Amino acid sequence: MTGATQVKRRDYRDGDEVEAANEYAAWKALKGTGRELRVGDVLEGPDGALRICKYVGFDAAEWVLPEVKTDVESAPAASPGTA
């Protein structure tokens, strides 16, 4: 996804589920319930697509995946003179 807001999973916790046709329907359904969506909240659709609540609506978002180091990258470098 180009232009999607990058979000880190560690900054979010799972919340309640809401049945809605789209993010705007979810926003409307939660309004006035004490569980309102706030700026920065992320909604995950049934297909895994993320939408982040912004001040002026919703934008696409995606999880930032942690860097995975291969065995070669994580192995200590050999010092000269050691074999």
Backbone as a ProteinNet text record, in pm:
[ID]
protein_1_A
[PRIMARY]
MTGATQVKRRDYRDGDEVEAANEYAAWKALKGTGRELRVGDVLEGPDGALRICKYVGFDAAEWVLPEVKTDVESAPAASPGTA
[TERTIARY]
84	0	87.8	74.4	149.8	70.7	138.5	72.7	-6	-2.5	-75.3	-0.2	-74.3	-14.5	46.4	171.2	241.6	207.3	157.9	123.6	195.3	236.6	307.1	209.6	207.4	114.3	130.2	251.8	274.9	204.6	168.7	101.6	-49.8	-100.1	-244.2	-277.9	-399.4	-449	-581.5	-616.1	-743.2	-856.9	-958.1	-1074.1	-1198.9	-1310.5	-1438.5	-1460.5	-1545.7	-1583.7	-1712.7	-1726.8	-1849.7	-1885.3	-2010.7	-2059.7	-2101.2	-2037.1	-2069.9	-2029.1	-2097.4	-2069.5	-1934.9	-1892.3	-1764.5	-1721.8	-1607.9	-1554.8	-1644.6	-1711.7	-1800	-1925.2	-1973.5	-2086.8	-2045.4	-1922	-1871.7	-1861.1	-1809.2	-1797.2	-1935.2	-2033.3	-2169.1	-2230.2	-2208.5	-2265	-2207.7	-2081.4	-2017.3	-2035.7	-2079	-2097	-2199.1	-2158.9	-2248.6	-2259.5	-2175	-2184.5	-2080.2	-1987.2	-1875.8	-1759.2	-1776.6	-1670.9	-1639.8	-1659.8	-1642.7	-1503.7	-1496	-1366.1	-1299.5	-1170.7	-1093.1	-985.7	-933.8	-824.6	-710.1	-661	-553.2	-600.2	-730.1	-782.6	-776.5	-751.8	-741.2	-853.6	-917.9	-1019.8	-962.3	-988.8	-945.1	-1068.1	-1076	-1189.2	-1177	-1283.3	-1281.5	-1173.9	-1133.5	-1029.5	-889.4	-880.1	-751	-706.9	-783.4	-748.8	-763.9	-667.9	-669.5	-709.6	-785.6	-823.3	-797.8	-728.4	-697.6	-785.5	-839.1	-926.1	-838.5	-864.4	-794.2	-894.1	-844.4	-930.7	-1038.3	-1007.6	-1101.1	-1158.6	-1146.5	-1201.8	-1114.5	-1110.4	-1032.8	-936.7	-817.7	-717.1	-671.5	-612.8	-554.8	-437.7	-419.1	-307.3	-251.3	-129.2	-69.3	24.1	32.4	120.6	264.2	348.7	492.2	540.5	600.6	647.6	787.6	814.4	948	1050.2	1170.1	1276.6	1318.9	1327.4	1369.9	1513.4	1600.7	1741.5	1766.2	1843.5	1880.3	1995.1	2027.7	2137.9	2268.8	2289.7	2413.2	2421.2	2310.2	2309.5	2326.4	2276.3	2280.3	2406.6	2484.1	2607	2713	2792.2	2897.6	3001.5	3054.3	3155	3285.3	3354.5	3482.7	3589	3673.6	3784.2	3900.8	3980.1	4098.6	4189.3	4244.6	4336.6	4267.2	4133.1	4062.6	4001.3	4009.1	3950.4	3877.9
-119.5	0	124.9	202.5	326.7	435.5	511.6	622.3	584.3	458.3	416	462.3	498.4	536.1	412.9	423.7	313.5	312.4	200.9	189.7	68.8	82.5	-25.4	-100.1	-230.8	-313.7	-291.8	-267.5	-249.1	-125.5	-32	90.3	75	-43	-66.7	-192.9	-198.2	-320.2	-354.2	-480.9	-522.2	-460.9	-418.2	-359.5	-438.8	-376.1	-439.2	-450.7	-543.4	-558.2	-482.4	-433.5	-364.9	-411.9	-445.7	-485.4	-359.8	-333.8	-214.8	-237.3	-169.4	-183.6	-122.8	-19.3	46	125.6	192.8	264.8	380.7	444	555.1	504.7	388.7	326.9	283.9	236.1	199.6	324	432.4	558.9	603.8	597.6	639.8	547.2	415.8	318.6	336.1	377.6	391.4	529.8	626.4	762.7	764.9	826.9	841	717.4	617.2	493.6	484.4	579.8	570.6	494	441.5	368.7	438.6	569.8	645.1	626.4	632.2	628.6	764.2	762	885	891.1	1010	1027.3	934.7	858.2	763	620.5	600.5	464.8	393.9	263.9	184	81	69.3	-33.5	-137.1	-264	-371.8	-440.5	-445.5	-507.8	-658.6	-728.2	-874.4	-929.5	-849.3	-892.3	-854.8	-795.2	-756.4	-615.7	-548.1	-411.4	-317.5	-228.1	-133.5	5.2	73.8	213.8	288.3	402	481.2	605.3	634.9	751	876.8	967.5	1095.8	1205.2	1324.3	1437.8	1462.5	1436.1	1465.6	1341.8	1225.4	1104.2	983.8	889.6	766.9	751.3	701.8	673.5	529.2	479.2	345.3	342.4	228.4	209.6	70.5	50.4	-82.2	-99.4	-224.5	-254	-243.3	-186.3	-187.8	-323.2	-399.3	-532.1	-522	-594.9	-590.6	-647.4	-592.3	-639.4	-778.6	-868.4	-1004.9	-1019.3	-1055.5	-1073.7	-1219.8	-1240.3	-1376.9	-1420.8	-1549.6	-1602.3	-1531.9	-1502	-1436.4	-1296	-1221.2	-1084.8	-1081.6	-1181.8	-1179.7	-1246.1	-1314	-1378.2	-1271.7	-1290.1	-1193.4	-1194.6	-1078.1	-1066.7	-1128.6	-1194.4	-1256	-1147.8	-1157.1	-1062.5	-1109.7	-1016.6	-1057.9	-1143.5	-1247.4	-1333.8	-1448.3	-1457.1	-1570.3	-1653.7	-1779.7	-1864.2	-1979.3
0	0	0	-98.2	-102.8	-33.3	51.1	119.1	242.3	280.9	400.5	525	627.2	754.8	819.4	860.7	925.6	1074.2	1125.9	1267.6	1327.5	1452.9	1521.9	1611.7	1596.6	1673.4	1823.6	1871.6	2015.5	2070.4	1983.5	2027	2036.1	2001.6	1999.7	2076.5	2125.8	2189.5	2123.7	2126.2	2068.6	2148.6	2078.4	2144.1	2111.3	2136.5	2108.2	1957.6	1919.8	1780.2	1756.1	1634.3	1594.8	1453.8	1434.4	1302.4	1228.5	1114.7	1036.3	891.5	800.9	657.8	619.6	690.1	662.4	785.6	776.1	891.6	935.3	841.7	877.7	949.8	908.1	977.7	1118.6	1134.2	1267	1354.7	1299.5	1373.9	1422.9	1333	1369.2	1473.9	1458.9	1553.4	1694	1704.3	1835.4	1897.2	1817.4	1867.4	1981	2092.3	2206.2	2294.7	2272.9	2350.3	2461.8	2466.4	2559.6	2500.5	2381.3	2309.1	2176.7	2172.4	2048.7	1989.9	1858.1	1792.3	1807.6	1833.6	1849.6	1742.2	1721.7	1626	1666.4	1571	1596.1	1616.8	1640.2	1654.7	1519.3	1523.6	1401.9	1399.8	1285.3	1264	1168.7	1198.6	1110.2	1053.9	922.3	855.4	853.8	814.8	810.9	717.2	619.3	524.9	572.6	693.5	748.8	712.4	626.3	586.7	706.4	722.9	834.5	786.8	871.5	847.1	976.9	967.8	1087	1087.9	1205.3	1223.2	1226.5	1135.5	1129.6	1164.7	1182.2	1218.3	1112.8	987	878.3	811.3	873.7	814.3	846.1	754.8	772	655.4	684.9	582.5	595.4	488	490.1	587.2	650	742.6	721.3	768.9	763.5	881	929.7	1040.9	994.4	1078.2	1054	1102.5	1013.5	1049.6	1108.1	1216.8	1275.8	1177.5	1182.5	1096.2	1139.1	1045.1	1073.7	1027.2	1120.3	1085.8	1052.2	946.8	910.4	999.1	996.9	1077.1	1043.4	916.7	873.9	932.5	931.8	983.5	1135.2	1204.8	1350.5	1407	1321.9	1369.1	1396.1	1503.1	1530.8	1418.8	1389.2	1284	1332.4	1241.9	1276	1284.1	1384.3	1399.9	1315.8	1263.5	1187.5	1274.5	1217.8	1290.7	1362	1354.9	1415.5	1304.6	1317.8	1214.2	1275.8
[MASK]
+++++++++++++++++++++++++++++++++++++++++++++++++++++++++++++++++++++++++++++++++++

